Amino acid sequence: MRVLVVGASGAIGTRLIPQLIDRGHEVTGTCHSPGKTGRLRELGAEPVVLDTLDAGAVRDAVTAARPDAIVHQATALAGARFSLSLDRMFAPTNRLRTEGTDALLAAAREAGVRRFVAQSFAPYRYDRRGGPVKTEDDPLDPAPPKRARQTFAAMSHLDQAVTGAGGIALRYGGFYGEPDAMVKAMRKRQYPMIGDGRGIMPFIHLDDAAAATVLALEHDGPAIYNITDDEPAPARDWMPVLAEVLGAKPPRRIPAWIARLIMGDGLSMMTESRGASNEKAKKELGWTLRYPTWREGFRASYGPR
């Protein structure tokens, strides 16, 4: 197929392009900065500079690329400054997940592109009641923290808009596989464990996320899939392992009552979050993980060479 990867210069996109080419697809990749076109060309994609929030430019790019399928991986997370307000930190990405998604879907509809796969998110979103691991059929959190409501709404908009158009939304787990902000903070012992560390995180290695995306592209929608590894884990399990792999001291601990003074109702995302099951994706997509759990994935990504 001719595949248009929007946001191709990001962490997923740069891993996705080679895998698409290996499957015999022809790739056009977009980036926001002209300085990234060389990297896309090196990976084997035809580069296009695109502002995904410019509906006219999006329409022109889709028309020129003549794709059989579109993969929406556009975010604005690189260099985002940490904030206790997810809505402030993710504001540009929220626009890409709402306005950008709508522009891409409109252009796809006008060009007759029937296959559409988009990046969504699994951590923190599922209802904090009930069992520890949720499936795609389980309800989402009906009362997100105040400073995360716009972010949660943007992700829900993407899920609904994409599946409503017959596409596939991939709820990725927490990415790892390159030295991101979390890893840098763990090395400096600046990523503390809150309370008893029972909040659950579903992880996914970037390479495994890209592999699942390729398979989803070849699968009919509409559908939503959790793209996570086999072991959603509470912080008390994974944080000490990551610190050990990095050669860092064990994470500091902050009592929940102190964290609540700083984080308010946002504390619930750290202490009550649920995991996400990957059984549907493995069964329906035929997906096999290179790193079935974060235990081997952390060591392969950050351990001694």
PAZAPA-4460 file (N, C-alpha, C; in steps of 0.05 Angstrom, whole numbers, plus 32768, in hexadecimal, padded with zeros to 4 digits):
% residues 305
    n_x    n_y    n_z   ca_x   ca_y   ca_z    c_x    c_y    c_z   seq   type   mol
   8011   7FE8   8000   8000   8000   8000   8011   8019   8000     1      M     A
   8006   802F   7FF7   8012   8049   7FFB   8008   8053   8016     2      R     A
   801B   8059   8028   8014   8060   8044   801E   807C   804A     3      V     A
   800C   808D   8054   8014   80A7   805D   8016   80A6   807B     4      L     A
   802E   80AA   8086   8032   80AB   80A3   8034   80C8   80AB     5      V     A
   8021   80D1   80BA   8020   80EC   80C4   802E   80ED   80E0     6      V     A
   8042   80FF   80E2   8052   80FE   80FB   8068   80E9   80F9     7      G     A
   8073   80E6   80E2   8086   80D0   80DC   80A1   80D3   80EA     8      A     A
   80A7   80EB   80F3   80C2   80F0   80FE   80C3   80EB   811C     9      S     A
   80AC   80E3   8128   80AB   80DE   8145   80B6   80C2   814C    10      G     A
   80B3   80BC   8166   80BF   80A3   8171   80B2   808B   8164    11      A     A
   8098   808B   815F   808B   8074   8152   8091   8075   8134    12      I     A
   808E   808C   8128   8090   808F   810B   80AB   8085   8100    13      G     A
   80C1   808C   810E   80DB   8084   8104   80E0   8066   8106    14      T     A
   80D1   8059   8117   80D2   803C   8118   80BE   802F   8105    15      R     A
   80A9   803D   8100   8093   8033   80EF   809B   8032   80D2    16      L     A
   80A9   8047   80C8   80B0   8048   80AC   80C0   802F   80A2    17      I     A
   80D5   8027   80B0   80E4   8010   80A6   80D3   7FF6   80A7    18      P     A
   80C2   7FF4   80BB   80B1   7FDC   80BC   809C   7FDB   80A5    19      Q     A
   8091   7FF3   809F   807F   7FF4   8088   808D   7FED   806E    20      L     A
   80A5   7FF7   806A   80B3   7FF2   8052   80BA   7FD4   8050    21      I     A
   80C1   7FC8   8067   80C7   7FAB   8067   80AF   7F9B   805F    22      D     A
   8097   7FA5   8064   807F   7F97   805C   8077   7F9D   803F    23      R     A
   8087   7FAD   8031   8082   7FB2   8015   8071   7FCB   8010    24      G     A
   806D   7FDB   8024   805D   7FF4   8021   806F   800B   8017    25      H     A
   8062   801E   800A   8070   8036   8001   8067   804D   8014    26      E     A
   807A   805B   8020   8074   806D   8036   807A   808A   802F    27      V     A
   8066   809C   8034   806A   80B9   8035   8068   80C0   8052    28      T     A
   807B   80CF   805C   807B   80D7   8079   807B   80F5   807C    29      G     A
   806A   80FF   808E   8069   811B   8093   8078   8122   80AD    30      T     A
   8082   813B   80AE   808F   8146   80C6   8088   8164   80C6    31      C     A
   808A   816F   80DE   8083   818C   80E1   809A   819E   80DB    32      H     A
   80B3   8193   80DD   80CB   81A3   80DA   80DA   819B   80C0    33      S     A
   80E2   81AE   80B0   80F2   81A7   8098   810C   8199   809F    34      P     A
   8116   819E   80B7   812F   8192   80BE   812E   8174   80C2    35      G     A
   8116   8169   80C3   8114   814C   80C7   810F   813C   80AE    36      K     A
   810E   814A   8097   8108   813C   807E   811F   8129   8076    37      T     A
   8137   8131   807C   814E   8120   8075   814D   8105   8083    38      G     A
   8145   8105   809C   8143   80EC   80AC   812D   80DA   80A0    39      R     A
   8117   80E6   8098   8102   80D6   808C   810B   80C9   8072    40      L     A
   811A   80D9   8062   8123   80CE   8049   8137   80B8   804D    41      R     A
   8148   80BA   8062   815B   80A5   8069   814D   808B   8070    42      E     A
   8136   808E   807D   8126   8076   8085   8118   8069   806E    43      L     A
   8115   8077   8058   8109   806C   8040   80EE   8078   8039    44      G     A
   80E6   808D   8047   80CC   809A   8042   80CF   80B2   8030    45      A     A
   80BB   80B9   8022   80BA   80D3   8013   80B1   80E8   8027    46      E     A
   80C2   80FC   802E   80BA   810F   8043   80A9   8126   8039    47      P     A
   8097   812F   804A   8085   8145   8045   8083   8156   805F    48      V     A
   8088   8170   805D   8085   8182   8074   8067   8189   8076    49      V     A
   805B   8185   808D   803F   8189   8090   8037   8193   80AC    50      L     A
   8026   81A7   80AC   8019   81B0   80C5   7FFE   81A2   80C6    51      D     A
   7FFC   818F   80D8   7FE4   817E   80D9   7FCB   818D   80E2    52      T     A
   7FCF   81A5   80ED   7FB9   81B6   80F5   7FAF   81C8   80DF    53      L     A
   7FBC   81C7   80C8   7FB4   81D7   80B1   7FA4   81C5   809E    54      D     A
   7F89   81C7   80A0   7F78   81B4   8092   7F7D   81B5   8074    55      A     A
   7F82   81CD   8069   7F87   81CF   804C   7FA1   81C1   8044    56      G     A
   7FB6   81C4   8054   7FCF   81B7   804F   7FCC   8199   8051    57      A     A
   7FBD   8190   8065   7FB8   8174   8068   7FAA   8168   804F    58      V     A
   7F96   8176   8046   7F88   816D   802E   7F9A   816B   8016    59      R     A
   7FAB   817F   8013   7FBE   817F   7FFC   7FD2   8168   7FFF    60      D     A
   7FDC   8163   8017   7FF0   814E   801C   7FE4   8132   8016    61      A     A
   7FCB   812E   801F   7FBE   8114   801A   7FB9   8111   7FFC    62      V     A
   7FB0   8126   7FEF   7FAB   8125   7FD2   7FC5   811E   7FC3    63      T     A
   7FDB   812B   7FCA   7FF5   8127   7FBC   8000   810B   7FC1    64      A     A
   7FFD   8101   7FDA   8008   80E6   7FE1   7FF8   80CF   7FD5    65      A     A
   7FDF   80D4   7FD0   7FCD   80BF   7FC6   7FCF   80A5   7FD6    66      R     A
   7FCC   80A6   7FF0   7FD1   808E   8000   7FBA   807B   7FFF    67      P     A
   7FC0   8062   8004   7FAC   804D   8009   7FA5   804C   8026    68      D     A
   7FB7   8057   8037   7FB2   8057   8054   7FC1   806E   8061    69      A     A
   7FB6   8077   8077   7FC2   808D   8087   7FC7   8083   80A3    70      I     A
   7FDF   8089   80AE   7FE5   8083   80CA   7FEA   809E   80D8    71      V     A
   7FDA   80A4   80EC   7FDB   80BD   80FA   7FEB   80BA   8114    72      H     A
   8004   80C3   8113   8016   80C1   812B   801E   80DD   8134    73      Q     A
   8011   80F2   812C   801A   810D   8132   8014   8114   814F    74      A     A
   8029   811C   815D   8027   8127   8178   803A   813F   817A    75      T     A
   8039   814C   8191   804B   8163   8196   8058   815E   81B2    76      A     A
   8062   8146   81B6   806C   813F   81D1   808A   8143   81D3    77      L     A
   8098   8144   81BD   80B5   8149   81BF   80BB   8164   81CB    78      A     A
   80CA   8164   81E0   80D1   817E   81ED   80BB   818A   81FE    79      G     A
   80A5   817C   8202   808F   8186   8213   8099   818A   822F    80      A     A
   8093   81A0   823B   809B   81A5   8257   8089   8198   826A    81      R     A
   8095   818C   827F   8084   817E   8293   8073   8192   82A2    82      F     A
   805A   818A   82A7   8047   819A   82B6   8035   8187   82C5    83      S     A
   802D   8190   82DD   8019   8180   82EC   7FFE   8180   82DE    84      L     A
   7FFA   8193   82CC   7FE2   8193   82BC   7FE7   8186   82A1    85      S     A
   7FDB   816E   829E   7FDE   8160   8284   7FD2   8171   826D    86      L     A
   7FBD   8180   8273   7FB0   8190   825F   7FC3   81A6   8255    87      D     A
   7FD3   81B1   8266   7FE6   81C5   825E   7FFD   81B8   824E    88      R     A
   8008   81A2   8258   801E   8195   824B   8017   8189   8230    89      M     A
   7FFF   817F   822E   7FF6   8171   8215   7FE5   8182   8203    90      F     A
   7FE3   819C   8209   7FD1   81AD   81F9   7FD6   81AB   81DB    91      A     A
   7FEF   81AE   81D1   7FF3   81AC   81B4   7FEC   8190   81A9    92      P     A
   7FF2   817B   81B8   7FEB   8160   81AF   7FCD   815C   81B0    93      T     A
   7FBF   8168   81C3   7FA2   8166   81C3   7F96   8172   81AA    94      N     A
   7FA1   8187   81A0   7F97   8193   8187   7F9C   8180   816F    95      R     A
   7FB3   8173   8170   7FB9   8160   815A   7FA6   8148   815B    96      L     A
   7F9D   8140   8173   7F8B   812A   8176   7F6E   8131   8171    97      R     A
   7F68   814B   8170   7F4D   8153   816A   7F4C   8160   814E    98      T     A
   7F57   8178   814C   7F56   8186   8132   7F66   8177   811D    99      E     A
   7F7E   816D   8125   7F8E   815F   8111   7F81   8145   8107   100      G     A
   7F75   8137   811A   7F67   811E   8112   7F50   8124   8100   101      T     A
   7F41   8139   8107   7F2A   8140   80F6   7F33   8148   80DA   102      D     A
   7F49   8157   80D8   7F53   8160   80BE   7F5C   8148   80AD   103      A     A
   7F6A   8135   80BA   7F73   811D   80AC   7F5C   810B   80A3   104      L     A
   7F48   8108   80B4   7F31   80F7   80AC   7F22   8104   8095   105      L     A
   7F1F   811F   8096   7F10   812C   8080   7F20   8129   8066   106      A     A
   7F3A   812C   8067   7F4A   8129   804F   7F49   810C   8045   107      A     A
   7F4A   80F9   8057   7F48   80DD   8050   7F2E   80D7   8042   108      A     A
   7F18   80E1   804E   7EFE   80DD   8043   7EFC   80E8   8027   109      R     A
   7F06   8101   8023   7F05   810E   8009   7F15   80FF   7FF4   110      E     A
   7F2C   80F3   7FFD   7F3E   80E5   7FEA   7F37   80C7   7FE7   111      A     A
   7F23   80BE   7FF6   7F1B   80A2   7FF4   7F2D   808F   8002   112      G     A
   7F3C   8098   8016   7F4E   8087   8025   7F3E   8079   803B   113      V     A
   7F3E   805F   803A   7F2C   8050   804B   7F3B   8044   8064   114      R     A
   7F55   8043   8063   7F64   8038   807A   7F71   804F   8089   115      R     A
   7F6B   804F   80A3   7F75   8065   80B4   7F7B   8059   80D0   116      F     A
   7F94   805D   80D9   7F9C   8054   80F3   7FA8   806B   8102   117      V     A
   7FA0   806E   811C   7FA9   8086   812B   7FB3   807F   8146   118      A     A
   7FC6   808F   8150   7FD1   808C   816B   7FBF   8096   8181   119      Q     A
   7FB8   8084   8192   7FA9   808B   81AB   7FB9   8082   81C3   120      S     A
   7FAD   8080   81DA   7FBC   807C   81F3   7FAC   806C   8206   121      F     A
   7FB9   8059   8215   7FAB   8048   8228   7FAF   8050   8245   122      A     A
   7FC7   8057   824E   7FCC   805C   826B   7FBA   8071   8276   123      P     A
   7FB2   806D   828F   7FA2   8080   829F   7F85   8083   8297   124      Y     A
   7F7D   8079   827F   7F63   8080   8274   7F4C   806F   827D   125      R     A
   7F52   8056   8285   7F3C   8044   828B   7F31   804A   82A7   126      Y     A
   7F17   8042   82AB   7F0A   8046   82C5   7F1B   803A   82DB   127      D     A
   7F1E   804A   82F0   7F2F   8043   8306   7F22   8030   831A   128      R     A
   7F0A   8027   8313   7EFC   8014   8324   7EFE   7FF8   8317   129      R     A
   7EFA   7FE3   8327   7EFA   7FC8   831D   7F16   7FBD   831B   130      G     A
   7F18   7FA9   8309   7F31   7F9A   8307   7F49   7FAA   82FE   131      G     A
   7F61   7F9F   8301   7F7A   7FAE   82FB   7F81   7FB1   82DE   132      P     A
   7F76   7FA0   82CD   7F7D   7FA1   82B0   7F64   7FA2   829F   133      V     A
   7F63   7FB5   828D   7F4A   7FBB   827E   7F4D   7FB3   8261   134      K     A
   7F37   7FAC   8255   7F36   7FA6   8238   7F2A   7FBF   822A   135      T     A
   7F2B   7FBE   820F   7F20   7FD4   81FF   7F02   7FD8   8204   136      E     A
   7EF4   7FC3   820D   7ED7   7FC6   8212   7ED0   7FD1   822D   137      D     A
   7EE4   7FD4   823E   7EDF   7FDF   8259   7EDC   7FFE   8257   138      D     A
   7ECC   8009   8269   7EC8   8026   8268   7EE0   8037   826F   139      P     A
   7EE2   804E   8264   7EF7   8061   826B   7EF0   8070   8285   140      L     A
   7F03   807D   8290   7EFF   808C   82A9   7EE9   80A1   82A4   141      D     A
   7ED3   80A0   82B3   7EBE   80B4   82AF   7EC4   80CF   82BC   142      P     A
   7ED8   80D0   82CD   7EDE   80E9   82DB   7EFC   80EE   82DC   143      A     A
   7F08   80F5   82C5   7F25   80FA   82C5   7F2C   8111   82D7   144      P     A
   7F45   8112   82E0   7F4E   8129   82F1   7F4A   8143   82E2   145      P     A
   7F45   8158   82F1   7F3E   8172   82E5   7F53   817C   82D1   146      K     A
   7F6C   8179   82D8   7F82   8183   82C6   7F89   8170   82B0   147      R     A
   7F78   815C   82AC   7F7D   8149   8296   7F64   8145   8285   148      A     A
   7F4F   8154   828A   7F36   814F   827D   7F38   8155   825F   149      R     A
   7F45   816A   8257   7F47   8170   823A   7F58   815B   822C   150      Q     A
   7F6C   8151   823A   7F7D   813D   822E   7F6E   8123   822A   151      T     A
   7F5F   811B   823E   7F4E   8102   823C   7F39   8106   8226   152      F     A
   7F2E   811E   8225   7F19   8123   8211   7F24   8122   81F5   153      A     A
   7F3D   812B   81F1   7F4A   812B   81D7   7F4F   810E   81CE   154      A     A
   7F57   80FD   81E0   7F5C   80E1   81D9   7F42   80D3   81D3   155      M     A
   7F2D   80D9   81E2   7F13   80CD   81DC   7F08   80D7   81C1   156      S     A
   7F0D   80F0   81BB   7F05   80FB   81A1   7F12   80EB   818A   157      H     A
   7F2C   80E7   818D   7F3B   80D8   8178   7F30   80BC   8175   158      L     A
   7F2C   80AE   818C   7F21   8093   818B   7F07   8092   817C   159      D     A
   7EF5   80A4   8183   7EDA   80A3   8178   7EDA   80AC   815B   160      Q     A
   7EE9   80C1   8154   7EE9   80CB   8139   7EF5   80B6   8126   161      A     A
   7F0B   80AA   812E   7F19   8097   811D   7F08   807E   8119   162      V     A
   7EFE   8073   812E   7EED   805A   812B   7ED3   8061   811D   163      T     A
   7EC8   8079   8122   7EB0   8081   8114   7EB4   8083   80F6   164      G     A
   7ECC   8087   80ED   7ED3   8088   80D0   7EDC   806D   80C6   165      A     A
   7EDA   8059   80D7   7EE2   803E   80CE   7EFF   8037   80D2   166      G     A
   7F0D   8049   80E1   7F2A   8045   80E5   7F30   8036   80FF   167      G     A
   7F4A   8035   8106   7F54   8027   811D   7F63   803A   812F   168      I     A
   7F5C   803B   8149   7F6A   804A   815D   7F7A   8037   816E   169      A     A
   7F94   803D   8170   7FA6   802C   817F   7FAD   803A   819A   170      L     A
   7FA3   802E   81B0   7FA9   8039   81CA   7FC4   802D   81D4   171      R     A
   7FD9   803C   81CD   7FF3   8033   81D5   7FF7   8035   81F3   172      Y     A
   8009   8024   81FD   8011   8026   8219   8026   803C   821C   173      G     A
   8032   803D   8233   8047   8051   8238   8060   8049   8228   174      G     A
   8069   805A   8216   8080   8054   8205   809A   8052   8214   175      F     A
   80AB   8040   820C   80C7   8040   8215   80D7   8034   81FE   176      Y     A
   80F2   8037   8200   8103   802D   81EB   8118   8041   81E3   177      G     A
   8115   8059   81EC   812A   806E   81E8   812B   807F   8201   178      E     A
   8141   808D   8206   8145   809B   821F   8133   80B4   8221   179      P     A
   811A   80B0   8229   8107   80C6   822B   8109   80D4   8246   180      D     A
   80F6   80E6   824B   80F6   80F6   8263   80F4   80E4   827C   181      A     A
   80E4   80CF   827B   80E1   80BE   8292   80FB   80B0   8299   182      M     A
   8109   80A7   8286   8123   8099   828A   8137   80AD   8296   183      V     A
   8138   80C5   828A   814B   80D9   8294   8145   80E0   82B1   184      K     A
   812B   80E2   82B8   8123   80E9   82D3   812A   80D2   82E6   185      A     A
   8126   80B9   82DE   812D   80A2   82EF   814B   80A2   82F5   186      M     A
   815B   80A8   82E1   8178   80A8   82E5   8180   80BC   82FA   187      R     A
   8172   80D3   82FB   8178   80E8   830F   8168   80E5   8329   188      K     A
   815A   80CF   832B   8149   80CA   8342   8134   80E0   8346   189      R     A
   8129   80EA   8330   8115   80FF   8330   80FA   80F5   8329   190      Q     A
   80F6   80DB   8328   80DC   80CF   8321   80D4   80BE   8339   191      Y     A
   80C5   80CA   834C   80BF   80BC   8365   80A7   80A8   8362   192      P     A
   80A6   8096   8374   8090   8084   8377   807C   8090   838A   193      M     A
   8062   8092   8381   804E   809F   8391   803F   808A   83A2   194      I     A
   803D   808F   83BC   802E   807D   83CE   803A   8061   83CD   195      G     A
   8028   804D   83CC   8031   8032   83CC   8037   8027   83B0   196      D     A
   8036   8039   839C   803E   8031   8381   802B   801D   8373   197      G     A
   8011   801F   8379   7FFF   800B   836E   7FF2   8014   8354   198      R     A
   7FF7   802C   834B   7FEC   8035   8331   7FFA   8025   831A   199      G     A
   7FEA   801B   8307   7FF3   8009   82F3   7FF9   8017   82D9   200      I     A
   8010   8010   82CC   8017   801B   82B2   801A   8004   829E   201      M     A
   800B   8006   8287   8010   7FF3   8271   8025   7FFF   825F   202      P     A
   803B   7FF0   825B   8051   7FFA   824A   8050   7FEE   822E   203      F     A
   8060   7FFA   821C   8065   7FEE   8202   807F   7FF8   81F7   204      I     A
   8090   7FE6   81ED   80A8   7FEF   81E0   80A1   7FFB   81C5   205      H     A
   80B0   8010   81BD   80AA   801E   81A4   80AB   800C   818C   206      L     A
   80BD   7FF9   818B   80BF   7FE6   8175   80A6   7FD5   8173   207      D     A
   809C   7FCB   818A   8084   7FBB   818A   806B   7FCC   8183   208      D     A
   806B   7FE5   818B   8055   7FF6   8184   8054   7FFA   8165   209      A     A
   806B   7FFE   8159   806C   8001   813C   8063   7FE8   812E   210      A     A
   806C   7FD1   8138   8064   7FB7   812C   8046   7FB4   812C   211      A     A
   8039   7FBB   8143   801C   7FB8   8145   800E   7FCC   8132   212      A     A
   801A   7FE3   812E   800E   7FF7   811C   800E   7FED   80FF   213      T     A
   8024   7FE0   80F7   8025   7FD5   80DC   800F   7FC0   80D8   214      V     A
   800B   7FAF   80EC   7FF6   7F9A   80EA   7FDB   7FA6   80EA   215      L     A
   7FD7   7FBB   80FA   7FBC   7FC9   80FB   7FB6   7FD5   80E0   216      A     A
   7FCA   7FDF   80D2   7FC6   7FEB   80B8   7FBB   7FD7   80A4   217      L     A
   7FC1   7FBE   80A8   7FB9   7FA9   8095   7F9F   7F9B   809F   218      E     A
   7F93   7FA6   80B3   7F7B   7F9B   80BF   7F63   7FAE   80BB   219      H     A
   7F4C   7FA2   80B7   7F34   7FB3   80B3   7F2A   7FBE   80CD   220      D     A
   7F20   7FD7   80CC   7F13   7FE4   80E3   7EF5   7FE3   80DF   221      G     A
   7EE6   7FF0   80F1   7EF1   8000   8107   7EF9   7FEF   811F   222      P     A
   7F0C   7FF9   812E   7F15   7FEA   8146   7F26   7FFC   8158   223      A     A
   7F27   7FF4   8171   7F3A   8000   8184   7F4A   7FE9   8190   224      I     A
   7F64   7FED   8192   7F76   7FD9   819E   7F88   7FE5   81B3   225      Y     A
   7F8B   7FD7   81C9   7F9F   7FDE   81DD   7FBA   7FD2   81D2   226      N     A
   7FCD   7FE3   81CE   7FE8   7FDA   81C5   7FFB   7FDD   81DC   227      I     A
   7FFB   7FC8   81EC   800A   7FC7   8206   8018   7FAC   8208   228      T     A
   802A   7FAA   821B   8038   7F91   821F   8027   7F7E   8231   229      D     A
   8033   7F67   8237   8024   7F52   8245   8022   7F56   8263   230      D     A
   8030   7F6A   826E   8031   7F6D   828B   802C   7F8A   8294   231      E     A
   8013   7F93   8294   800E   7FAD   82A1   8016   7FAB   82BE   232      P     A
   8025   7FBF   82C8   8032   7FBB   82E2   802F   7FD4   82F3   233      A     A
   802C   7FCF   830E   802B   7FE6   8320   8047   7FF2   8323   234      P     A
   8048   800B   832A   8061   801A   832C   8075   800C   833F   235      A     A
   806A   8000   8354   807C   7FF3   8367   808C   7FDC   835B   236      R     A
   8082   7FD1   8345   8090   7FBB   8337   80A4   7FC5   8322   237      D     A
   809A   7FD8   8311   80AC   7FDF   82FA   80C0   7FF5   8301   238      W     A
   80BA   8007   8313   80CD   801D   8318   80E7   8013   8324   239      M     A
   80E8   8001   8337   8102   7FF7   8341   8112   7FE8   832C   240      P     A
   8104   7FDA   831A   8112   7FCB   8305   811F   7FDF   82F1   241      V     A
   8110   7FF4   82E9   811B   8007   82D7   8133   8015   82E4   242      L     A
   8131   801D   82FD   8147   802A   830B   8160   8018   830B   243      A     A
   815C   7FFE   8311   8172   7FEB   8312   817F   7FE9   82F6   244      E     A
   816F   7FE6   82E1   817A   7FE4   82C6   818A   7FFD   82BF   245      V     A
   8181   8014   82C7   818F   802D   82C1   81A7   8032   82D2   246      L     A
   81AB   8021   82E7   81C1   8025   82FA   81BC   803D   830C   247      G     A
   81A2   8043   8311   819A   8059   8322   8192   804F   833E   248      A     A
   8191   8061   8351   8188   805A   836C   816A   8054   836A   249      K     A
   815F   8045   837D   8142   8040   837D   8132   805A   837E   250      P     A
   811A   805B   8372   810B   8074   8372   8103   807D   838E   251      P     A
   8103   8097   8392   80FA   80A2   83AB   80DC   809C   83AE   252      R     A
   80D2   809D   83C6   80B5   8099   83CB   80A9   80B2   83D7   253      R     A
   8092   80B9   83CE   8083   80D0   83D8   8068   80C7   83E3   254      I     A
   8062   80CC   83FC   8048   80C3   8406   8031   80CF   83F6   255      P     A
   801C   80C0   83F3   8006   80C9   83E3   7FFA   80E3   83ED   256      A     A
   7FF9   80E7   8407   7FEC   8100   8411   7FFC   8118   8409   257      W     A
   8017   8116   8408   8027   812C   83FF   8023   8131   83E1   258      I     A
   8023   811B   83D2   8020   811E   83B5   8005   812B   83AF   259      A     A
   7FF0   8125   83BF   7FD6   8130   83BA   7FD6   814E   83BD   260      R     A
   7FE6   8159   83D0   7FE8   8176   83D3   7FF2   8183   83BA   261      L     A
   8003   8175   83AB   800F   8180   8393   7FFE   817A   837A   262      I     A
   7FF4   8162   8378   7FE7   8159   8360   7FC9   815A   8360   263      M     A
   7FBD   815E   8378   7FA0   815F   837A   7F93   8144   8370   264      G     A
   7F7D   8146   8361   7F70   812E   8358   7F80   811F   8343   265      D     A
   7F95   812C   8338   7FA6   811F   8325   7FB6   8107   8331   266      G     A
   7FB6   8106   834C   7FC4   80F0   8359   7FB8   80D5   8351   267      L     A
   7F9E   80D5   834B   7F91   80BB   8345   7F9E   80AE   832D   268      S     A
   7FA9   80BD   831A   7FB6   80B1   8303   7FCF   80A2   830A   269      M     A
   7FDC   80AA   8320   7FF4   809D   8329   7FEF   8085   833C   270      M     A
   7FD8   8086   834A   7FD4   8072   835F   7FBD   805F   8359   271      T     A
   7FAB   8066   8346   7F94   8055   8342   7F91   804C   8325   272      E     A
   7FA4   8053   8313   7FA1   804C   82F7   7FA1   802E   82F2   273      S     A
   7F93   8026   82DD   7F90   800A   82D6   7FA1   8004   82BD   274      R     A
   7FA6   7FEA   82BA   7FB5   7FE1   82A2   7FA3   7FDC   828B   275      G     A
   7FAF   7FD3   8274   7FA0   7FCE   825C   7FA8   7FB4   824F   276      A     A
   7F95   7FA3   8249   7F9B   7F89   823E   7FA1   7F8A   8220   277      S     A
   7FB4   7F7A   8217   7FBB   7F7A   81FA   7FB0   7F61   81EC   278      N     A
   7F9F   7F52   81F9   7F96   7F38   81ED   7F88   7F3C   81D3   279      E     A
   7F77   7F51   81D1   7F69   7F55   81B8   7F7C   7F5B   81A0   280      K     A
   7F90   7F6B   81A5   7FA3   7F72   8190   7FB3   7F59   8187   281      A     A
   7FBB   7F4A   819A   7FCB   7F32   8193   7FBA   7F1E   8184   282      K     A
   7FA1   7F1B   818C   7F8F   7F07   817F   7F87   7F10   8163   283      K     A
   7F7D   7F29   8161   7F72   7F32   8147   7F86   7F3B   8133   284      E     A
   7F9D   7F46   813D   7FB1   7F50   812A   7FC7   7F3C   8125   285      L     A
   7FC8   7F26   8135   7FDE   7F13   8132   7FF8   7F1F   813A   286      G     A
   7FF7   7F30   814F   800F   7F3F   8158   801F   7F2F   816C   287      W     A
   8039   7F2D   8167   804C   7F21   817A   805F   7F35   8184   288      T     A
   8063   7F38   819E   8074   7F4C   81A9   8091   7F43   81AA   289      L     A
   80A3   7F55   81A2   80BF   7F50   81A5   80C7   7F51   81C3   290      R     A
   80BA   7F63   81D2   80BF   7F66   81EE   80A4   7F62   81FC   291      Y     A
   809E   7F49   8204   8083   7F43   8210   807E   7F53   8229   292      P     A
   8093   7F59   8238   808E   7F6A   8250   80A5   7F7F   8252   293      T     A
   80A0   7F92   8262   80B3   7FA7   8268   80CC   7F9D   8275   294      W     A
   80CA   7F85   8282   80E1   7F7B   8290   80F9   7F76   827D   295      R     A
   80F4   7F67   8267   8109   7F63   8254   810E   7F7C   8242   296      E     A
   80F8   7F8B   823E   80FA   7FA3   822D   810B   7FB8   823A   297      G     A
   8108   7FBD   8254   8119   7FD1   8261   8137   7FCA   825F   298      F     A
   813D   7FB0   8263   8159   7FA8   8263   8164   7FAA   8247   299      R     A
   8154   7FA2   8233   815E   7FA4   8217   8162   7FC1   820F   300      A     A
   8151   7FD3   8219   8152   7FEF   8210   8167   8000   8220   301      S     A
   8169   7FFB   823A   8179   800C   824B   818F   7FFE   825A   302      Y     A
   8192   7FE4   8258   81A6   7FD6   8267   81C1   7FD8   825A   303      G     A
   81D6   7FCD   8267   81F1   7FCE   825C   81F3   7FC1   8241   304      P     A
   8202   7FCC   822F   8206   7FC2   8214   821D   7FAE   8214   305      R     A
***
